[in-house]
Amino acid sequence: MSQPITFDPANLRIGQGYDVHAFAEGRRLVLGGVDVPHTRGLMGHSDADVLAHAVADALLGGIRGGDIGKLFPDDDPAYQDADSLKLLAAVAEKVRGAGFAILDVDSVVAAQAPKLSPYRDQMRGNLARAMGIPVENVGVKATTTERLGFEGREEGISATAVCLLCRCS
């Protein structure tokens, strides 16, 4: 899977992604493909995995490919309760189809609760598998917002992600 890559720095691209979902009763809390025990899940058309969505948007941004809402519209019944890791895998294929390699991804989840550090390594592994890259090339961090903003009031969760892509030979 890991072969030496040669590239011209002019072929590097950076992408940035952001996603947010409100909490909802009666839903699973899925982050980075992990079912995280919590009293509420996130509202959304798919499984509402804000972390996978932010990473997908970062990848799409890197290839100037729009966003996941364009690719997987929330008014399309085909994506009702969709597994966001499968959507991320499709985005990673689109990135490769555009001639780019995914070199690195880093992300931050902002949530006052629940505590996410016990699930970090599993999230990294899930995201790496979905993108087809080594786990050491995927960063996942979690932070609270010191009770500030909608995350701090426990109204929802947000995630940001950045990626480095390369049109490599």
Salt bridges, closest charged atoms under 4 A:
ASP19 OD2 - HIS21 NE2 3.00
ASP19 OD2 - HIS53 ND1 2.99
ASP35 OD1 - ARG28 NE 2.72
ASP81 OD1 - ARG27 NH1 3.64
GLU93 OE2 - ARG96 NH2 2.87
ASP106 OD2 - LYS141 NZ 2.71
ASP121 OD1 - ARG120 NH2 3.69
ASP121 OD1 - ARG124 NH1 3.76
GLU154 OE2 - ARG147 NH1 3.44
GLU155 OE2 - ARG153 NE 2.74
